[in-house]
Amino acid sequence: MGDIVHIVVAAVHIGEEKVKDVSGWNDMTWGNIGITVFLLVSRISWFVWVWILKTREDRLKKAF
């Protein structure tokens, strides 16, 4: 939730037009929005991977 709130607050503060113009982002905007999106995707990917492994383990246990 923290990543999503951080992205939304930064986007609202910056403004819709500047958020849409990714090529015009400065270092601060990349740090606030770009890196936070990257970290959010990384965290979600990790949880999905753990969930996939867990369900695979469960299926293997039931099969044998």
N, CA, C and O atoms as CSV, one atom per row, in Angstrom:
chain,resi,resn,atom,element,x,y,z
A,1,MET,N,N,0.824,-1.199,0.000
A,1,MET,CA,C,0.000,0.000,0.000
A,1,MET,C,C,0.866,1.260,0.000
A,1,MET,O,O,0.525,2.263,-0.627
A,2,GLY,N,N,1.987,1.190,0.711
A,2,GLY,CA,C,2.845,2.367,0.806
A,2,GLY,C,C,3.353,2.835,-0.548
A,2,GLY,O,O,3.397,4.037,-0.814
A,3,ASP,N,N,3.736,1.897,-1.405
A,3,ASP,CA,C,4.222,2.261,-2.743
A,3,ASP,C,C,3.131,2.933,-3.562
A,3,ASP,O,O,3.373,3.938,-4.230
A,4,ILE,N,N,1.942,2.377,-3.506
A,4,ILE,CA,C,0.829,2.923,-4.286
A,4,ILE,C,C,0.481,4.333,-3.816
A,4,ILE,O,O,0.281,5.233,-4.632
A,5,VAL,N,N,0.410,4.518,-2.511
A,5,VAL,CA,C,0.111,5.847,-1.966
A,5,VAL,C,C,1.217,6.825,-2.344
A,5,VAL,O,O,0.939,7.968,-2.707
A,6,HIS,N,N,2.466,6.384,-2.261
A,6,HIS,CA,C,3.593,7.254,-2.613
A,6,HIS,C,C,3.490,7.699,-4.070
A,6,HIS,O,O,3.683,8.876,-4.373
A,7,ILE,N,N,3.189,6.771,-4.967
A,7,ILE,CA,C,3.066,7.100,-6.393
A,7,ILE,C,C,1.907,8.056,-6.628
A,7,ILE,O,O,2.042,9.023,-7.379
A,8,VAL,N,N,0.774,7.797,-5.997
A,8,VAL,CA,C,-0.408,8.647,-6.198
A,8,VAL,C,C,-0.165,10.056,-5.665
A,8,VAL,O,O,-0.483,11.037,-6.337
A,9,VAL,N,N,0.394,10.159,-4.470
A,9,VAL,CA,C,0.652,11.487,-3.889
A,9,VAL,C,C,1.648,12.265,-4.739
A,9,VAL,O,O,1.460,13.457,-4.982
A,10,ALA,N,N,2.706,11.596,-5.193
A,10,ALA,CA,C,3.690,12.271,-6.043
A,10,ALA,C,C,3.057,12.704,-7.362
A,10,ALA,O,O,3.308,13.811,-7.838
A,11,ALA,N,N,2.236,11.832,-7.952
A,11,ALA,CA,C,1.597,12.165,-9.225
A,11,ALA,C,C,0.616,13.327,-9.078
A,11,ALA,O,O,0.561,14.207,-9.936
A,12,VAL,N,N,-0.145,13.330,-8.008
A,12,VAL,CA,C,-1.098,14.430,-7.785
A,12,VAL,C,C,-0.346,15.744,-7.581
A,12,VAL,O,O,-0.752,16.786,-8.096
A,13,HIS,N,N,0.738,15.687,-6.836
A,13,HIS,CA,C,1.519,16.903,-6.565
A,13,HIS,C,C,2.185,17.432,-7.839
A,13,HIS,O,O,2.234,18.643,-8.054
A,14,ILE,N,N,2.690,16.543,-8.674
A,14,ILE,CA,C,3.379,16.959,-9.893
A,14,ILE,C,C,2.396,17.473,-10.938
A,14,ILE,O,O,2.674,18.457,-11.625
A,15,GLY,N,N,1.275,16.826,-11.057
A,15,GLY,CA,C,0.284,17.226,-12.049
A,15,GLY,C,C,0.201,16.216,-13.180
A,15,GLY,O,O,1.184,15.565,-13.533
A,16,GLU,N,N,-0.995,16.103,-13.739
A,16,GLU,CA,C,-1.272,15.081,-14.745
A,16,GLU,C,C,-0.409,15.236,-16.001
A,16,GLU,O,O,0.111,14.247,-16.520
A,17,GLU,N,N,-0.255,16.452,-16.483
A,17,GLU,CA,C,0.503,16.675,-17.723
A,17,GLU,C,C,1.965,16.290,-17.559
A,17,GLU,O,O,2.543,15.672,-18.453
A,18,LYS,N,N,2.569,16.645,-16.436
A,18,LYS,CA,C,3.978,16.327,-16.224
A,18,LYS,C,C,4.190,14.842,-15.968
A,18,LYS,O,O,5.237,14.299,-16.322
A,19,VAL,N,N,3.221,14.184,-15.363
A,19,VAL,CA,C,3.340,12.742,-15.128
A,19,VAL,C,C,3.285,11.994,-16.458
A,19,VAL,O,O,4.001,11.010,-16.644
A,20,LYS,N,N,2.456,12.443,-17.369
A,20,LYS,CA,C,2.332,11.784,-18.673
A,20,LYS,C,C,3.566,12.006,-19.549
A,20,LYS,O,O,3.848,11.187,-20.423
A,21,ASP,N,N,4.304,13.095,-19.332
A,21,ASP,CA,C,5.497,13.410,-20.127
A,21,ASP,C,C,6.727,12.764,-19.480
A,21,ASP,O,O,7.535,13.442,-18.844
A,22,VAL,N,N,6.855,11.445,-19.652
A,22,VAL,CA,C,7.940,10.696,-19.002
A,22,VAL,C,C,9.304,11.168,-19.498
A,22,VAL,O,O,10.263,11.169,-18.727
A,23,SER,N,N,9.414,11.564,-20.749
A,23,SER,CA,C,10.703,12.011,-21.282
A,23,SER,C,C,11.164,13.317,-20.626
A,23,SER,O,O,12.350,13.645,-20.670
A,24,GLY,N,N,10.251,14.051,-20.030
A,24,GLY,CA,C,10.597,15.309,-19.383
A,24,GLY,C,C,10.856,15.193,-17.885
A,24,GLY,O,O,11.079,16.198,-17.211
A,25,TRP,N,N,10.827,13.968,-17.365
A,25,TRP,CA,C,11.045,13.786,-15.927
A,25,TRP,C,C,12.486,14.120,-15.556
A,25,TRP,O,O,13.421,13.780,-16.280
A,26,ASN,N,N,12.650,14.790,-14.417
A,26,ASN,CA,C,13.989,15.050,-13.908
A,26,ASN,C,C,14.383,13.917,-12.937
A,26,ASN,O,O,13.628,12.963,-12.748
A,27,ASP,N,N,15.557,14.035,-12.336
A,27,ASP,CA,C,16.041,12.977,-11.431
A,27,ASP,C,C,15.123,12.780,-10.235
A,27,ASP,O,O,14.916,11.651,-9.790
A,28,MET,N,N,14.579,13.853,-9.719
A,28,MET,CA,C,13.703,13.753,-8.547
A,28,MET,C,C,12.415,12.997,-8.892
A,28,MET,O,O,11.940,12.184,-8.099
A,29,THR,N,N,11.862,13.262,-10.054
A,29,THR,CA,C,10.642,12.573,-10.473
A,29,THR,C,C,10.926,11.097,-10.707
A,29,THR,O,O,10.126,10.246,-10.320
A,30,TRP,N,N,12.061,10.782,-11.337
A,30,TRP,CA,C,12.427,9.370,-11.527
A,30,TRP,C,C,12.600,8.678,-10.183
A,30,TRP,O,O,12.228,7.515,-10.028
A,31,GLY,N,N,13.158,9.383,-9.219
A,31,GLY,CA,C,13.317,8.800,-7.889
A,31,GLY,C,C,11.991,8.591,-7.191
A,31,GLY,O,O,11.787,7.567,-6.539
A,32,ASN,N,N,11.095,9.541,-7.318
A,32,ASN,CA,C,9.809,9.453,-6.639
A,32,ASN,C,C,8.836,8.494,-7.297
A,32,ASN,O,O,8.161,7.729,-6.609
A,33,ILE,N,N,8.755,8.524,-8.611
A,33,ILE,CA,C,7.763,7.701,-9.297
A,33,ILE,C,C,8.411,6.482,-9.956
A,33,ILE,O,O,7.956,5.357,-9.751
A,34,GLY,N,N,9.453,6.693,-10.733
A,34,GLY,CA,C,10.071,5.609,-11.485
A,34,GLY,C,C,10.616,4.490,-10.603
A,34,GLY,O,O,10.310,3.319,-10.825
A,35,ILE,N,N,11.408,4.843,-9.620
A,35,ILE,CA,C,11.992,3.829,-8.738
A,35,ILE,C,C,10.916,3.175,-7.884
A,35,ILE,O,O,10.970,1.971,-7.630
A,36,THR,N,N,9.947,3.953,-7.445
A,36,THR,CA,C,8.873,3.380,-6.627
A,36,THR,C,C,8.041,2.379,-7.431
A,36,THR,O,O,7.640,1.344,-6.899
A,37,VAL,N,N,7.782,2.673,-8.689
A,37,VAL,CA,C,7.062,1.714,-9.543
A,37,VAL,C,C,7.901,0.451,-9.710
A,37,VAL,O,O,7.374,-0.658,-9.625
A,38,PHE,N,N,9.209,0.612,-9.947
A,38,PHE,CA,C,10.099,-0.546,-10.074
A,38,PHE,C,C,10.069,-1.404,-8.811
A,38,PHE,O,O,9.970,-2.628,-8.893
A,39,LEU,N,N,10.154,-0.767,-7.649
A,39,LEU,CA,C,10.128,-1.514,-6.392
A,39,LEU,C,C,8.783,-2.195,-6.173
A,39,LEU,O,O,8.735,-3.320,-5.674
A,40,LEU,N,N,7.700,-1.532,-6.536
A,40,LEU,CA,C,6.367,-2.128,-6.411
A,40,LEU,C,C,6.254,-3.381,-7.277
A,40,LEU,O,O,5.767,-4.416,-6.821
A,41,VAL,N,N,6.702,-3.284,-8.520
A,41,VAL,CA,C,6.647,-4.433,-9.415
A,41,VAL,C,C,7.537,-5.563,-8.890
A,41,VAL,O,O,7.164,-6.733,-8.974
A,42,SER,N,N,8.696,-5.224,-8.356
A,42,SER,CA,C,9.595,-6.236,-7.788
A,42,SER,C,C,8.944,-6.956,-6.615
A,42,SER,O,O,9.012,-8.181,-6.519
A,43,ARG,N,N,8.322,-6.205,-5.735
A,43,ARG,CA,C,7.676,-6.815,-4.573
A,43,ARG,C,C,6.509,-7.704,-4.980
A,43,ARG,O,O,6.364,-8.813,-4.465
A,44,ILE,N,N,5.685,-7.230,-5.894
A,44,ILE,CA,C,4.551,-8.030,-6.361
A,44,ILE,C,C,5.053,-9.300,-7.035
A,44,ILE,O,O,4.502,-10.378,-6.814
A,45,SER,N,N,6.099,-9.180,-7.858
A,45,SER,CA,C,6.659,-10.348,-8.528
A,45,SER,C,C,7.163,-11.369,-7.519
A,45,SER,O,O,6.958,-12.569,-7.699
A,46,TRP,N,N,7.820,-10.908,-6.462
A,46,TRP,CA,C,8.325,-11.818,-5.441
A,46,TRP,C,C,7.187,-12.569,-4.768
A,46,TRP,O,O,7.271,-13.784,-4.590
A,47,PHE,N,N,6.132,-11.870,-4.394
A,47,PHE,CA,C,4.996,-12.527,-3.749
A,47,PHE,C,C,4.303,-13.510,-4.686
A,47,PHE,O,O,3.890,-14.586,-4.252
A,48,VAL,N,N,4.171,-13.160,-5.958
A,48,VAL,CA,C,3.561,-14.073,-6.925
A,48,VAL,C,C,4.439,-15.311,-7.081
A,48,VAL,O,O,3.918,-16.425,-7.129
A,49,TRP,N,N,5.758,-15.143,-7.161
A,49,TRP,CA,C,6.672,-16.266,-7.295
A,49,TRP,C,C,6.568,-17.200,-6.086
A,49,TRP,O,O,6.525,-18.420,-6.244
A,50,VAL,N,N,6.527,-16.634,-4.893
A,50,VAL,CA,C,6.384,-17.455,-3.685
A,50,VAL,C,C,5.053,-18.193,-3.714
A,50,VAL,O,O,4.994,-19.367,-3.347
A,51,TRP,N,N,3.993,-17.534,-4.138
A,51,TRP,CA,C,2.674,-18.170,-4.216
A,51,TRP,C,C,2.692,-19.326,-5.218
A,51,TRP,O,O,2.128,-20.388,-4.955
A,52,ILE,N,N,3.343,-19.115,-6.374
A,52,ILE,CA,C,3.429,-20.169,-7.383
A,52,ILE,C,C,4.197,-21.366,-6.836
A,52,ILE,O,O,3.771,-22.508,-7.010
A,53,LEU,N,N,5.323,-21.115,-6.179
A,53,LEU,CA,C,6.105,-22.212,-5.607
A,53,LEU,C,C,5.309,-22.953,-4.538
A,53,LEU,O,O,5.352,-24.181,-4.471
A,54,LYS,N,N,4.586,-22.214,-3.705
A,54,LYS,CA,C,3.804,-22.827,-2.634
A,54,LYS,C,C,2.696,-23.711,-3.211
A,54,LYS,O,O,2.500,-24.833,-2.745
A,55,THR,N,N,1.977,-23.226,-4.209
A,55,THR,CA,C,0.902,-24.024,-4.791
A,55,THR,C,C,1.480,-25.233,-5.523
A,55,THR,O,O,0.864,-26.298,-5.551
A,56,ARG,N,N,2.667,-25.069,-6.116
A,56,ARG,CA,C,3.308,-26.205,-6.791
A,56,ARG,C,C,3.702,-27.268,-5.764
A,56,ARG,O,O,3.504,-28.461,-5.992
A,57,GLU,N,N,4.256,-26.833,-4.642
A,57,GLU,CA,C,4.602,-27.774,-3.564
A,57,GLU,C,C,3.373,-28.516,-3.069
A,57,GLU,O,O,3.421,-29.729,-2.866
A,58,ASP,N,N,2.279,-27.806,-2.872
A,58,ASP,CA,C,1.043,-28.410,-2.406
A,58,ASP,C,C,0.528,-29.456,-3.396
A,58,ASP,O,O,0.084,-30.535,-3.002
A,59,ARG,N,N,0.593,-29.123,-4.674
A,59,ARG,CA,C,0.136,-30.069,-5.691
A,59,ARG,C,C,1.023,-31.310,-5.733
A,59,ARG,O,O,0.525,-32.421,-5.915
A,60,LEU,N,N,2.329,-31.128,-5.566
A,60,LEU,CA,C,3.237,-32.274,-5.572
A,60,LEU,C,C,3.013,-33.161,-4.353
A,60,LEU,O,O,3.084,-34.386,-4.454
A,61,LYS,N,N,2.743,-32.551,-3.207
A,61,LYS,CA,C,2.480,-33.322,-1.996
A,61,LYS,C,C,1.203,-34.154,-2.142
A,61,LYS,O,O,1.150,-35.298,-1.692
A,62,LYS,N,N,0.182,-33.580,-2.767
A,62,LYS,CA,C,-1.072,-34.294,-2.962
A,62,LYS,C,C,-0.927,-35.420,-3.983
A,62,LYS,O,O,-1.618,-36.435,-3.894
A,63,ALA,N,N,-0.032,-35.242,-4.949
A,63,ALA,CA,C,0.149,-36.246,-5.989
A,63,ALA,C,C,0.883,-37.477,-5.473
A,63,ALA,O,O,0.675,-38.583,-5.973
A,64,PHE,N,N,1.737,-37.289,-4.478
A,64,PHE,CA,C,2.520,-38.418,-3.973
A,64,PHE,C,C,2.054,-38.756,-2.615
A,64,PHE,O,O,2.578,-39.682,-1.996
